[in-house]
Amino acid sequence: MYILLPFAEDASMRRLYLLITLLLFAQSAFSQRITDFYKTADEYDFAVERAGQIIGTQHAVCNGWQVNGTDSLLAFTMQTKTAYAHGGNTFNLDIACEVGYLPIGLPKTYQYTLSLLSTKVSHTGEFGDSSYSGRTIRMGVTQPVSYHMRRHAILFDNNFALQWEIAVLPVSRLASGDSVIAETVIPQLNQAMKFTVYSLPDEMITYEGKQISARTFRVDPANQILYFDGSGRLLKAYDPTQKITVRRLAVGEKAEIASESWFAVFMKRLPIYGLLAAFAATWFLALAYRDAKRLDVVVMIVASAVLYWLSLQLLTPLQNAYFGMAFDPRAASSSIYIVLLGSAFLFALVEELTKFVCVFLRSLLKMGHNLRLGIALGVACGAGFALMQAANLLAFTPSGAAAVPADLVQKFLSIGLNTATGALIGFLIIARWPWAFYLIPIGIKTLFNWLPFFVQKGSLRPASYSLLTFVLTALTLVALYLLYRRAQPLKSSGRIETSR
């Protein structure tokens, strides 16, 4: 059964009656018990966990009733800190927000401040009976936001579990097997969309050391499974795509983001690092075994590994500047996937530039037009770069094992792709072909860097991601082979030296 909340389009009279009954019950029950759920000065804490390790904390405080014009609002402040590893970098995401809810539990006022790297984003907005309007300021650029809905929308922003609890609470008595569709605003993503809340069979979960029967709901497309106790408290939220759990802390329980010494972490992860090194060696020997013992080839492996870490320092200001310009202040919203495509291109550009610099500097020394040597140097650069990137981006458990063993397959393929694009870069430098040919490895790496965003959103399965990585690697090697064959006439004419 589908129930539309808080809007209804063309539906049968039976569903309309169910909708009216649900709305009356939810609003009446919420307005009578809202102070039982949330009292002034009460605090609510959550821990954000991945692979059994705490990567973030959430803290909320009920500030009590406030007057906003003719409305009385129950006000909350919420703060979250999360440590992320993405794009070869580890960074903290800090968000603080303030929300004012009407007595029936619907949001009225909202504002947040987001700090990421050196970028700050602020937003203020207000919910109307059938609209949401506000403005977002990124790096001094003001972007107006305006959405029109059929009914009052709910708030389901990222990073705040207490918001999710308040949003779902009015329908927490929904019978198993039923579902609710709601118009939702997500200010942090600058989006308005329809969410469906599915009531699932009750599950047993552990809370405060006890087994508790929890009401279970799935929220699509938010990729969240929510677990409520009998009183309506959100005990746990789980994202099956990113495998992140948000867990409610018991009274008096504290959570701290995991922190260990660099050496201790390295020693725990050493076996996996060794496996990744074996992956890199496999690809290196497969593509450049004839020149594996050359000193300059070995130097390229070390140089590209070092330059990987330096490239991260270049990516940070580039990404900050890009995201500051990517959102059109004249538009109501921007396609997040198109924006992320531009981000993926910047990553690809810097990555391939790193390999280019290594091989280009070596080409300044005497080596003629030895295509085979150029490919070997590019393979070495790709292998060294890819090894450092894979070691930095792989998710680990607290014990040092791979958090998702299947990710090792993906890392093997991604190392192969980086090695193949490095080989292509090396070939193009030594062949001295026009710059347009460099768009081939850059374009392939852009597509590869774009794919993880679809995996995170649940639009692409990890297995499909690995398959596409294999396809991109194969395409790169095919392109290298065809270009190498095209260069053969140049060898016979004496313009390119034969390999020695």
C-alpha positions in Angstrom: 0.0 0.0 0.0 1.3 3.5 -0.8 0.3 6.5 1.2 1.2 10.0 0.0 2.6 12.3 2.6 2.4 15.3 2.7 1.1 15.6 -0.8 -1.3 13.6 -3.0 -1.6 13.5 -6.7 -4.2 11.4 -8.6 -5.2 8.7 -6.1 -8.2 6.6 -5.3 -10.7 7.7 -2.7 -9.6 4.9 -0.4 -6.1 6.2 -0.4 -7.3 9.7 0.0 -9.2 8.7 3.2 -6.1 6.9 4.5 -4.0 9.9 3.8 -6.4 12.2 5.7 -6.6 9.8 8.6 -2.8 9.4 8.8 -2.2 13.2 8.6 -4.8 13.9 11.3 -3.4 11.2 13.5 0.3 12.1 13.0 -0.2 15.8 13.5 -2.5 15.3 16.5 -0.2 12.8 18.2 2.9 14.8 17.4 1.5 18.1 18.7 0.4 16.4 21.9 3.6 14.6 22.6 6.3 16.7 21.1 7.5 18.0 24.5 7.6 14.3 25.7 10.1 13.6 22.9 12.1 16.8 23.1 12.6 19.0 26.2 14.5 22.2 26.6 18.3 21.6 27.3 18.1 17.9 26.4 21.1 16.7 24.4 21.3 13.9 21.8 24.5 12.3 20.6 25.3 9.9 17.8 28.5 8.2 16.6 29.2 7.7 12.9 31.0 4.4 12.2 32.5 2.6 9.3 34.0 -0.9 9.5 33.7 -0.7 13.3 35.7 2.5 13.5 34.3 5.8 14.6 34.8 8.4 11.8 32.4 11.1 13.1 30.3 12.4 15.8 26.9 14.2 16.0 25.6 16.3 18.8 22.2 18.0 19.1 20.6 20.2 21.7 16.9 21.2 22.1 16.8 25.0 22.8 13.1 25.1 23.6 10.3 27.1 22.2 11.0 30.3 20.2 8.7 32.8 18.6 9.2 33.4 14.9 6.6 36.0 13.7 3.2 34.4 14.4 4.7 30.9 14.8 6.0 29.1 17.9 8.9 26.9 17.0 10.8 24.2 18.8 14.4 25.1 18.1 17.4 22.7 17.8 21.1 23.2 17.2 23.0 20.3 15.7 26.7 19.8 15.1 28.6 17.1 13.2 32.3 16.4 12.6 33.3 13.6 10.2 36.7 12.5 8.9 36.6 11.4 5.3 39.2 9.9 2.9 38.3 10.8 -0.7 40.2 11.6 -3.8 43.5 10.7 -2.2 43.1 13.1 0.7 41.8 12.9 4.3 39.8 15.8 5.5 37.3 16.9 8.2 33.8 17.9 7.4 32.3 20.2 10.1 28.6 21.2 9.9 26.6 23.3 12.3 22.9 23.9 11.8 19.8 25.4 13.5 16.3 24.2 12.8 12.9 25.5 14.0 10.0 23.0 13.9 6.3 23.8 14.1 4.3 22.1 16.9 3.1 19.4 14.4 6.8 18.4 13.7 7.2 20.1 10.3 10.2 22.3 9.7 9.9 26.1 9.4 13.3 27.7 9.6 16.7 26.2 8.7 20.3 27.4 8.5 23.6 25.7 8.4 27.4 26.4 8.1 29.6 23.9 6.4 33.4 23.9 6.7 35.3 21.6 4.3 39.1 22.0 3.7 39.5 25.8 3.5 36.0 26.3 2.0 33.0 27.5 4.0 29.4 27.4 2.9 26.5 29.0 4.7 22.8 28.7 4.0 19.5 30.1 5.4 16.0 29.1 4.3 12.4 28.9 5.3 9.6 26.4 4.7 6.2 27.6 3.5 3.0 25.7 3.2 3.9 24.7 -0.3 7.4 26.1 -0.9 11.0 26.4 0.3 13.2 29.4 -0.3 16.5 30.6 0.8 20.1 31.4 -0.3 23.4 29.7 -0.2 26.8 31.6 0.0 29.9 29.8 -1.3 33.1 31.7 -1.4 31.3 35.0 -1.5 28.9 33.9 -4.3 25.2 34.0 -3.4 23.0 31.4 -4.9 19.2 31.8 -4.5 17.2 28.6 -3.8 13.5 28.3 -4.5 11.3 25.2 -4.7 7.5 24.9 -5.0 5.7 21.8 -3.8 2.0 20.7 -3.4 2.3 20.5 0.4 4.6 21.4 3.2 7.9 19.6 2.6 9.9 17.7 5.2 13.6 18.3 6.0 16.0 15.3 5.5 19.4 17.0 5.2 22.7 15.1 5.3 24.7 14.4 8.4 22.0 14.9 11.1 20.3 11.8 12.4 18.0 13.8 14.7 16.5 15.4 11.6 15.8 12.0 10.2 14.1 11.0 13.5 11.9 14.0 13.5 11.0 13.6 9.8 10.0 9.9 10.1 8.5 10.1 13.6 4.9 11.0 12.5 4.7 7.8 10.5 6.6 5.6 12.9 3.4 3.6 13.5 3.0 2.7 9.8 2.1 -0.9 9.4 4.7 -3.3 8.1 4.5 -3.5 4.3 3.0 0.0 3.9 4.9 3.0 2.5 4.7 6.8 2.5 5.8 9.2 -0.2 6.9 12.7 0.9 8.2 15.8 -0.8 11.6 16.5 0.8 14.1 19.3 0.8 17.8 18.6 1.2 19.5 22.1 1.5 23.0 20.7 1.8 22.6 19.2 -1.7 20.5 22.1 -3.0 17.8 19.6 -4.0 14.1 19.0 -3.6 13.0 15.5 -4.3 10.4 12.8 -3.5 11.4 10.3 -0.8 9.6 7.0 -0.1 9.6 5.6 3.4 9.0 1.8 3.4 7.9 0.1 6.7 9.8 -3.1 7.0 9.3 -6.1 9.4 10.7 -5.5 12.9 14.3 -6.5 13.6 16.3 -7.3 16.7 19.2 -4.9 17.3 21.6 -4.4 20.2 21.4 -1.2 22.2 22.9 -0.5 25.6 23.9 -4.1 25.7 20.4 -5.4 25.3 18.5 -7.0 22.4 15.7 -4.6 21.4 12.9 -5.2 18.9 13.1 -2.2 16.5 10.7 -0.7 14.1 12.5 -0.7 10.8 12.1 1.7 7.8 13.9 2.1 4.5 14.2 5.6 3.0 14.8 5.8 -0.7 16.6 7.3 -2.5 18.5 8.5 0.7 20.1 5.0 1.0 19.2 4.9 4.7 17.7 2.1 6.8 16.3 3.5 10.1 15.7 1.6 13.4 13.3 3.0 16.0 12.5 1.8 19.5 9.0 1.6 20.9 9.1 5.2 22.1 10.0 6.6 18.7 13.8 7.2 19.3 16.1 6.6 16.3 18.6 4.0 17.6 20.5 3.4 14.4 20.7 4.4 10.8 22.6 2.3 8.2 23.7 3.2 4.7 24.1 -0.1 2.9 25.8 1.6 -0.1 28.6 3.3 1.8 28.4 0.9 4.7 28.2 3.7 7.2 26.3 3.3 10.5 25.0 6.2 12.6 24.4 4.9 16.1 22.6 6.7 19.0 24.8 6.9 22.1 23.4 5.9 25.5 23.2 8.6 28.2 26.7 9.3 29.5 28.4 7.5 26.6 31.0 9.4 24.7 32.5 8.9 21.2 35.8 10.1 19.9 37.0 9.9 16.3 39.6 7.1 16.1 43.2 8.3 16.2 46.4 6.3 16.3 50.1 7.0 15.6 51.2 6.8 12.0 53.6 4.0 12.8 51.0 1.8 14.6 48.5 2.2 11.7 51.2 1.4 9.1 52.3 -1.8 10.9 48.7 -3.0 11.1 48.2 -2.4 7.4 51.5 -3.6 6.2 50.3 -7.0 4.9 47.7 -5.2 2.7 50.3 -2.7 1.6 52.4 -5.6 0.6 49.6 -7.1 -1.4 49.0 -3.7 -3.2 52.7 -3.6 -4.0 52.4 -7.1 -5.5 49.6 -5.8 -7.7 51.7 -2.9 -8.9 54.7 -5.2 -9.6 52.4 -7.5 -11.6 51.2 -4.8 -13.9 54.7 -3.3 -14.2 56.3 -6.5 -15.2 53.5 -7.4 -17.6 54.0 -4.2 -19.5 57.7 -3.3 -19.1 59.5 -6.5 -18.1 62.3 -6.0 -20.7 63.3 -2.7 -19.1 62.5 -3.6 -15.5 66.2 -3.6 -14.4 67.1 -0.1 -15.8 68.1 2.4 -13.2 66.1 5.2 -14.7 63.0 3.1 -14.8 63.3 2.3 -11.1 63.9 6.0 -10.4 60.6 6.8 -12.1 58.7 4.5 -9.8 60.1 6.3 -6.7 59.7 9.7 -8.3 56.0 9.2 -9.2 55.2 7.8 -5.7 56.6 10.9 -4.1 54.9 13.2 -6.6 51.6 11.5 -5.8 51.6 13.1 -2.3 52.7 16.4 -3.7 49.8 16.3 -6.2 47.4 16.2 -3.3 48.6 19.6 -2.2 47.8 21.0 -5.7 44.4 19.3 -5.8 43.1 21.0 -2.6 43.2 24.6 -3.9 42.0 23.6 -7.4 39.0 21.7 -6.0 38.2 24.6 -3.7 38.3 27.1 -6.5 36.3 24.8 -8.8 33.4 24.2 -6.4 33.3 28.0 -5.7 32.7 28.6 -9.4 30.7 25.5 -10.3 27.4 26.6 -8.8 25.6 29.2 -10.9 24.3 31.9 -8.5 21.5 32.7 -11.1 20.2 29.1 -11.1 17.8 27.6 -8.6 19.9 24.4 -8.5 22.7 22.6 -10.3 23.0 19.0 -11.4 25.3 17.4 -8.8 26.5 14.8 -11.3 27.6 17.4 -13.8 29.4 19.3 -11.1 31.1 16.1 -9.9 32.1 15.4 -13.5 34.1 18.6 -13.5 35.7 17.6 -10.2 36.6 14.2 -11.7 38.3 15.9 -14.7 40.4 18.0 -12.3 41.6 14.9 -10.5 42.4 13.2 -13.9 44.2 16.3 -15.1 46.5 16.5 -12.1 47.1 12.7 -12.0 48.1 12.5 -15.6 50.2 15.7 -15.3 52.1 14.0 -12.5 53.1 11.1 -14.8 53.8 13.5 -17.6 56.2 15.5 -15.6 58.2 12.5 -14.5 58.6 11.1 -18.0 59.1 14.5 -19.6 62.0 15.4 -17.3 63.7 12.1 -18.2 63.1 12.7 -21.9 65.3 15.9 -21.6 68.3 13.6 -21.2 69.6 11.7 -24.2 67.2 8.9 -25.2 66.2 9.7 -28.8 62.9 8.4 -29.9 63.0 5.0 -28.2 59.3 4.2 -28.0 59.7 1.0 -26.0 61.8 2.9 -23.3 59.2 5.7 -23.3 56.4 3.2 -22.6 58.5 1.5 -19.9 59.1 4.8 -18.2 55.4 5.6 -18.3 54.5 2.2 -16.9 56.9 2.8 -14.0 55.3 6.2 -13.3 51.8 4.8 -13.4 52.7 1.9 -11.1 54.4 4.1 -8.5 51.6 6.6 -8.6 48.9 4.0 -8.5 50.5 2.1 -5.6 50.4 5.2 -3.4 46.9 6.1 -4.4 45.5 2.6 -3.8 47.2 2.5 -0.3 45.8 5.9 0.6 42.2 5.3 -0.6 41.6 1.7 0.4 39.2 1.5 3.4 40.7 -0.4 6.4 39.2 -2.0 9.5 40.7 -1.0 12.9 42.7 -4.3 12.8 44.4 -3.3 9.5 42.5 -5.6 7.2 40.6 -4.4 4.1 37.2 -3.2 5.2 35.6 -4.7 2.1 37.7 -7.5 0.7 36.0 -7.2 -2.7 37.6 -3.7 -2.9 41.0 -5.4 -3.4 39.8 -6.5 -6.8 38.9 -3.0 -7.7 42.3 -1.7 -6.5 44.0 -4.3 -8.7 42.1 -3.0 -11.7 42.6 0.6 -10.8 46.4 0.1 -10.5 46.2 -1.5 -13.9 44.4 1.5 -15.3 46.9 4.0 -13.9 49.8 1.9 -15.2 48.2 1.7 -18.7 47.5 5.5 -18.9 51.1 6.0 -17.7 52.3 3.8 -20.6 50.2 5.9 -23.0 51.6 9.1 -21.6 55.2 7.8 -21.9 54.6 6.8 -25.5 53.1 10.1 -26.5 56.0 12.1 -25.0 58.7 10.1 -26.8 56.7 10.0 -30.1 56.2 13.7 -29.8 52.7 13.6 -31.1 50.3 16.6 -30.9 48.7 17.5 -27.5 45.3 16.4 -28.6 46.3 12.8 -28.2 46.8 13.4 -24.4 43.0 13.8 -24.2 42.8 10.0 -24.5 44.3 9.1 -21.1 42.8 12.2 -19.5 39.4 11.4 -20.8 39.6 7.8 -19.7 40.7 8.7 -16.2 38.0 11.4 -16.0 35.3 8.7 -16.6 37.0 6.4 -14.0 37.1 9.1 -11.4 33.5 9.9 -12.0 32.2 6.4 -11.4 32.7 6.3 -7.6 30.1 9.0 -7.2 27.5 6.8 -8.8 28.6 3.9 -6.5 28.2 6.2 -3.4 24.7 7.2 -4.6 23.7 3.6 -5.1 23.2 4.1 -8.9 26.1 1.7 -9.7 26.9 -1.6 -8.0 30.5 -2.3 -6.9 30.7 -5.3 -9.2 29.6 -3.1 -12.2 32.2 -0.5 -11.1 34.9 -3.2 -11.2 33.7 -4.4 -14.6 33.8 -0.8 -16.0 37.3 -0.3 -14.6 38.4 -3.5 -16.5 36.8 -2.2 -19.7 38.5 1.2 -19.3 41.9 -0.5 -18.7 41.4 -2.7 -21.8 40.4 0.3 -23.9 43.6 2.2 -22.8 45.8 -0.8 -23.7 44.0 -1.2 -27.1 44.6 2.6 -27.8 48.2 2.2 -26.9 48.6 -0.8 -29.2 46.9 1.0 -32.1 49.0 4.1 -31.7 52.2 2.0 -31.4 51.3 0.2 -34.7 50.6 3.6 -36.3 54.1 4.7 -35.3 55.8 1.7 -37.1 56.0 3.6 -40.5 57.9 6.3 -38.7 60.4 3.8 -37.5 61.1 2.5 -41.1 61.5 6.1 -42.3 64.1 6.7 -39.7 62.1 9.3 -37.8 61.9 7.0 -34.7 64.7 4.9 -33.5 64.3 1.2 -33.0 64.4 0.0 -29.4 67.7 -1.1 -28.1 
